[in-house]
Amino acid sequence: MRTQARFPSVRPDEGHYESFYLKAAAPEGGRAVWIRHTIHKRPGADPTGAVWMTWFDRDRPGPVAAKQQVGPELITTPAKSYVRVGESEIAPGRVQGLVADNGTHSSWNLRFTDHDGPLRHFPAEWMYERSLPRTKLLSPHPSASFDGILDVAGERVSLESWPGMIGHNWGTEHAATWIWIHGATVGDDGSRGYVDLGGGRIGLGPILSPWVVNGEIVHGGERFRVGGLGEILRTRVRTETTRCRFTVGGEHLTARGTVAGPREQFVGWLYADPSGPGHHSLHCSIADLEVVVSRPGRPDLTFRVDGGATYELGTRKTDHGIPIQPYADG
């Protein structure tokens, strides 16, 4: 058990949100699945749960998306499992479940194998235990291979060693705006790696803080920790609806990159805060990612992920042009 659900210990008067999610993409690119198991609790209210499923296929006109919400009696933490929401469960080594939505039925029965240890995006343990930052992020399984069967609205998809990850986040409030970037890589030596970056800006009255990015880049047998509060002055993030350019520093290195996906392959979801305004989450898991890691006295390390990277943008803006799925949150 590389992490555990936090919602069982939340006081009745507190607000809370929490998500366990998986992303797996076809090795050749162009197809991916993103599944979330979420808990949402407003202050003074019982929690609600939801299962979200999005299927990306570049041969379709756009993503297939579905969501099913359940009451507090159907949110549990079984032994040797991270969470169970309704009939869907996510646990070390396995993910299984279903969404029945407006006559459309989708289900999955997947197993996964780890290729790396957990990634704690924040550098200090106190950042996970105290009230600030208000959003906590870690990837208990940042590099994994998925096998099994996915049925999406009548289409049967067989996953055979699809690279992906399992993530976990929670908190009392989403950042004012955020990004999440993930891509599974394969080095020239055949070694598996990944890019897993989370970044955000918080509201400071009428203005936004600078970007803070935390994460890790693993490629070709090398591991690079990047970002953090100490790298704010070297951090540059330029977000567009379907594209993000970023520069982030690390110890004796600078990482630069671009992630972008086709507009028609983005899904839009409504994310509610436990209290206060909500956000739109714009997400594509069949994006292209290019990264360059520069180190003094050494050649640049450059690599790409074609059609299998994730770019997620969280925003309070509503003029982005991505259709929002017709589901309330919380």
C-alpha positions as CSV (number, residue, x, y, z in Angstrom):
1,M,0.0,0.0,0.0
2,R,1.8,3.1,-1.3
3,T,-0.8,5.5,-0.1
4,Q,-4.2,5.5,1.7
5,A,-7.5,7.3,1.4
6,R,-7.7,10.5,3.6
7,F,-11.5,11.0,3.5
8,P,-12.3,8.6,6.4
9,S,-10.5,10.9,8.9
10,V,-12.0,14.2,7.7
11,R,-14.1,15.9,10.4
12,P,-17.8,16.4,9.7
13,D,-17.4,20.2,9.6
14,E,-14.6,20.1,7.1
15,G,-14.6,20.2,3.3
16,H,-12.6,17.7,1.3
17,Y,-12.0,16.3,-2.2
18,E,-10.0,13.3,-3.1
19,S,-9.3,11.3,-6.3
20,F,-7.6,8.0,-7.2
21,Y,-7.1,7.8,-10.9
22,L,-5.4,5.8,-13.6
23,K,-4.2,6.7,-17.1
24,A,-3.0,4.1,-19.6
25,A,-2.1,4.7,-23.3
26,A,-1.5,2.3,-26.2
27,P,2.2,1.8,-26.8
28,E,1.8,3.1,-30.4
29,G,-0.2,6.1,-29.3
30,G,-3.5,7.4,-30.3
31,R,-5.7,5.6,-27.8
32,A,-5.9,6.0,-24.0
33,V,-8.2,5.5,-21.0
34,W,-8.5,7.8,-18.0
35,I,-10.5,6.6,-15.0
36,R,-11.1,8.5,-11.8
37,H,-12.6,7.4,-8.4
38,T,-13.5,10.5,-6.5
39,I,-14.9,11.6,-3.1
40,H,-16.4,15.1,-2.6
41,K,-17.5,16.5,0.7
42,R,-18.9,19.9,1.5
43,P,-18.5,21.2,5.1
44,G,-21.2,19.8,7.3
45,A,-22.4,17.4,4.7
46,D,-22.0,13.7,4.0
47,P,-19.5,12.8,1.2
48,T,-20.5,11.7,-2.2
49,G,-18.6,9.5,-4.6
50,A,-18.3,9.3,-8.3
51,V,-16.6,7.2,-11.0
52,W,-15.5,9.0,-14.2
53,M,-14.4,7.2,-17.4
54,T,-12.9,8.8,-20.5
55,W,-11.8,6.9,-23.6
56,F,-9.6,8.7,-26.1
57,D,-9.3,7.3,-29.7
58,R,-7.9,9.5,-32.4
59,D,-10.1,7.6,-35.0
60,R,-13.2,8.8,-33.2
61,P,-14.5,12.4,-33.6
62,G,-13.9,13.0,-29.9
63,P,-13.6,11.3,-26.4
64,V,-16.2,9.0,-25.0
65,A,-17.0,10.1,-21.5
66,A,-19.3,8.9,-18.7
67,K,-19.8,9.5,-15.0
68,Q,-21.8,7.8,-12.3
69,Q,-22.4,9.3,-8.8
70,V,-23.1,7.4,-5.6
71,G,-24.0,8.1,-2.0
72,P,-21.9,7.8,1.1
73,E,-23.0,4.2,1.8
74,L,-21.2,3.1,-1.4
75,I,-17.8,4.7,-0.6
76,T,-15.5,2.3,1.2
77,T,-11.9,1.4,1.8
78,P,-11.7,-2.4,1.7
79,A,-8.6,-4.2,3.0
80,K,-5.7,-4.1,0.6
81,S,-7.5,-1.6,-1.6
82,Y,-7.1,2.2,-2.0
83,V,-10.8,2.9,-2.5
84,R,-14.1,1.4,-3.7
85,V,-16.8,3.7,-5.2
86,G,-20.0,1.9,-6.1
87,E,-18.9,-1.2,-8.1
88,S,-15.5,0.2,-9.0
89,E,-12.3,-0.4,-7.1
90,I,-8.7,0.6,-7.4
91,A,-6.0,-1.3,-5.5
92,P,-2.3,-2.1,-5.8
93,G,-2.0,-4.2,-8.9
94,R,-5.6,-4.1,-10.1
95,V,-8.4,-1.8,-11.2
96,Q,-11.9,-3.0,-12.0
97,G,-15.3,-1.4,-12.3
98,L,-18.1,0.0,-14.4
99,V,-20.1,3.0,-15.3
100,A,-23.7,2.7,-16.4
101,D,-24.8,6.1,-17.8
102,N,-28.0,7.0,-19.7
103,G,-28.2,3.5,-21.3
104,T,-24.4,3.3,-22.1
105,H,-22.5,0.7,-20.2
106,S,-18.7,0.7,-19.9
107,S,-16.6,-1.7,-17.7
108,W,-13.0,-2.6,-17.1
109,N,-11.0,-5.4,-15.5
110,L,-7.3,-4.4,-15.5
111,R,-4.1,-5.5,-13.8
112,F,-0.9,-3.6,-13.6
113,T,2.8,-4.2,-13.0
114,D,5.1,-1.5,-11.5
115,H,8.3,-0.4,-13.1
116,D,9.3,2.2,-10.4
117,G,8.7,3.3,-6.9
118,P,6.2,5.9,-5.7
119,L,6.6,9.6,-6.6
120,R,5.9,12.2,-3.9
121,H,5.7,15.4,-5.7
122,F,6.3,17.6,-2.7
123,P,9.8,17.5,-1.2
124,A,8.8,17.6,2.5
125,E,6.5,15.4,4.5
126,W,5.0,18.3,6.3
127,M,3.5,19.6,3.1
128,Y,1.3,16.5,3.0
129,E,0.3,16.7,6.7
130,R,-0.5,20.4,7.3
131,S,-3.3,22.5,5.9
132,L,-1.0,24.2,3.3
133,P,-0.7,23.6,0.5
134,R,-4.4,23.0,0.1
135,T,-3.9,20.5,-2.7
136,K,-1.8,17.4,-2.2
137,L,-0.4,15.4,-5.0
138,L,1.4,12.1,-5.3
139,S,1.7,9.2,-7.7
140,P,1.8,5.9,-5.9
141,H,2.5,4.1,-9.2
142,P,4.0,6.6,-11.6
143,S,5.3,4.0,-14.1
144,A,3.2,0.9,-14.7
145,S,2.1,-1.5,-17.4
146,F,-1.6,-2.4,-17.7
147,D,-3.1,-5.6,-19.1
148,G,-6.8,-6.6,-19.3
149,I,-10.1,-5.8,-21.0
150,L,-11.9,-2.5,-21.4
151,D,-15.5,-2.4,-22.8
152,V,-16.5,1.1,-23.9
153,A,-20.1,1.5,-25.0
154,G,-20.0,-1.8,-26.9
155,E,-16.4,-1.7,-28.1
156,R,-14.1,-4.3,-26.6
157,V,-10.5,-3.1,-26.2
158,S,-7.6,-5.5,-25.1
159,L,-4.8,-3.8,-23.2
160,E,-1.5,-5.5,-23.5
161,S,1.4,-3.9,-21.6
162,W,-0.1,-0.4,-22.0
163,P,2.2,2.1,-20.2
164,G,0.5,4.3,-17.7
165,M,0.2,5.3,-14.0
166,I,-1.9,5.5,-10.9
167,G,-2.3,8.9,-9.2
168,H,-3.7,10.2,-5.9
169,N,-4.6,13.8,-5.0
170,W,-6.7,15.4,-2.2
171,G,-7.3,18.6,-0.4
172,T,-9.7,21.3,0.7
173,E,-9.4,23.5,-2.3
174,H,-8.2,23.2,-5.9
175,A,-5.5,25.7,-7.1
176,A,-6.8,28.7,-8.9
177,T,-5.3,27.2,-12.1
178,W,-3.3,24.0,-12.5
179,I,-1.5,21.8,-15.0
180,W,-0.8,18.1,-14.9
181,I,1.6,16.5,-17.5
182,H,2.4,12.8,-17.7
183,G,4.1,10.7,-20.3
184,A,5.6,7.2,-20.3
185,T,8.9,7.0,-22.0
186,V,11.3,4.2,-23.3
187,G,15.0,4.9,-23.4
188,D,17.4,3.8,-26.1
189,D,18.5,1.0,-23.7
190,G,14.8,-0.2,-23.4
191,S,14.5,1.1,-19.9
192,R,11.1,2.5,-18.9
193,G,10.7,6.0,-17.7
194,Y,8.2,8.8,-17.2
195,V,7.5,12.5,-17.0
196,D,5.2,13.4,-14.1
197,L,4.7,17.1,-13.4
198,G,2.1,18.9,-11.4
199,G,1.9,22.7,-11.2
200,G,-0.4,25.4,-9.9
201,R,-1.0,29.0,-9.1
202,I,-3.0,30.1,-6.1
203,G,-5.2,33.1,-5.7
204,L,-3.8,36.0,-3.6
205,G,-6.7,38.3,-3.6
206,P,-7.2,39.7,-7.1
207,I,-3.9,38.3,-8.4
208,L,-2.4,34.9,-8.9
209,S,0.9,33.6,-7.4
210,P,3.8,32.6,-9.6
211,W,3.7,29.0,-11.0
212,V,5.1,26.3,-8.7
213,V,5.8,23.0,-10.5
214,N,6.8,19.8,-8.7
215,G,7.7,16.4,-10.2
216,E,10.2,14.1,-11.7
217,I,11.6,13.1,-15.1
218,V,13.0,9.6,-15.5
219,H,14.5,8.6,-18.8
220,G,17.3,6.3,-20.1
221,G,18.2,5.2,-16.6
222,E,18.6,8.7,-15.3
223,R,16.4,10.4,-12.7
224,F,15.8,14.2,-12.5
225,R,13.9,15.9,-9.6
226,V,12.6,19.2,-10.9
227,G,10.7,22.2,-9.5
228,G,9.8,23.2,-6.0
229,L,9.6,26.5,-4.2
230,G,13.3,27.0,-4.7
231,E,13.0,27.0,-8.5
232,I,10.2,29.6,-8.8
233,L,12.4,32.1,-10.4
234,R,13.5,29.7,-13.1
235,T,9.9,28.3,-13.7
236,R,8.1,29.4,-16.8
237,V,4.7,28.0,-17.7
238,R,2.7,29.2,-20.7
239,T,-0.7,27.6,-20.9
240,E,-3.1,27.5,-23.8
241,T,-6.3,25.5,-24.0
242,T,-4.7,22.7,-25.9
243,R,-1.0,23.4,-25.5
244,C,1.5,24.1,-22.7
245,R,5.1,25.2,-22.9
246,F,7.2,24.9,-19.7
247,T,10.6,25.5,-18.3
248,V,11.5,24.2,-14.8
249,G,14.8,23.9,-13.0
250,G,16.4,21.2,-10.9
251,E,19.8,20.5,-9.3
252,H,22.3,21.4,-12.1
253,L,19.7,21.1,-14.8
254,T,17.0,22.8,-16.7
255,A,14.1,21.0,-18.3
256,R,12.1,22.5,-21.1
257,G,9.1,21.0,-22.9
258,T,5.9,21.3,-24.9
259,V,2.8,19.2,-24.6
260,A,-0.1,19.6,-27.0
261,G,-3.2,17.7,-28.3
262,P,-5.9,18.1,-30.9
263,R,-8.7,20.3,-29.7
264,E,-11.4,17.8,-30.7
265,Q,-9.6,15.2,-28.4
266,F,-10.0,17.2,-25.2
267,V,-12.7,16.3,-22.7
268,G,-14.1,19.0,-20.4
269,W,-15.3,18.2,-16.9
270,L,-16.7,20.4,-14.1
271,Y,-14.7,20.1,-10.9
272,A,-16.4,21.6,-7.8
273,D,-14.5,22.8,-4.8
274,P,-15.8,21.7,-1.3
275,S,-16.7,25.4,-0.8
276,G,-16.4,28.3,-3.2
277,P,-16.4,28.4,-7.1
278,G,-15.7,25.4,-9.3
279,H,-13.3,24.9,-12.2
280,H,-13.3,23.5,-15.7
281,S,-10.8,20.6,-16.1
282,L,-9.7,20.2,-19.7
283,H,-7.9,17.0,-20.4
284,C,-6.3,15.0,-23.2
285,S,-4.4,11.7,-22.7
286,I,-3.4,11.3,-26.4
287,A,-1.3,14.4,-26.5
288,D,2.3,14.8,-27.9
289,L,5.1,15.6,-25.5
290,E,8.7,16.7,-26.2
291,V,11.2,17.3,-23.4
292,V,14.8,18.6,-23.4
293,V,16.9,18.3,-20.3
294,S,20.0,20.5,-20.3
295,R,23.0,20.0,-18.0
296,P,26.3,21.9,-18.0
297,G,29.1,20.1,-19.8
298,R,26.8,17.4,-21.1
299,P,24.8,16.9,-24.3
300,D,21.1,17.7,-24.1
301,L,18.8,14.8,-23.4
302,T,15.9,15.0,-25.8
303,F,12.9,12.6,-26.1
304,R,9.3,12.5,-27.3
305,V,6.0,10.8,-26.4
306,D,3.8,10.7,-29.5
307,G,0.0,10.4,-29.0
308,G,0.2,9.0,-25.5
309,A,1.0,11.9,-23.1
310,T,-1.5,13.7,-20.8
311,Y,-2.1,17.4,-20.7
312,E,-4.6,18.6,-18.1
313,L,-5.4,22.3,-17.5
314,G,-7.6,23.4,-14.6
315,T,-9.1,26.8,-15.1
316,R,-11.9,29.1,-13.9
317,K,-12.2,30.5,-17.4
318,T,-15.2,29.5,-19.4
319,D,-14.3,30.8,-22.9
320,H,-11.9,28.0,-23.8
321,G,-14.3,26.4,-26.3
322,I,-14.0,22.8,-25.0
323,P,-17.5,21.3,-24.5
324,I,-18.1,20.5,-20.8
325,Q,-19.7,17.1,-20.0
326,P,-23.3,17.4,-18.7
327,Y,-22.6,16.2,-15.2
328,A,-22.7,18.1,-11.9
329,D,-19.9,17.5,-9.4
330,G,-20.4,17.2,-5.7
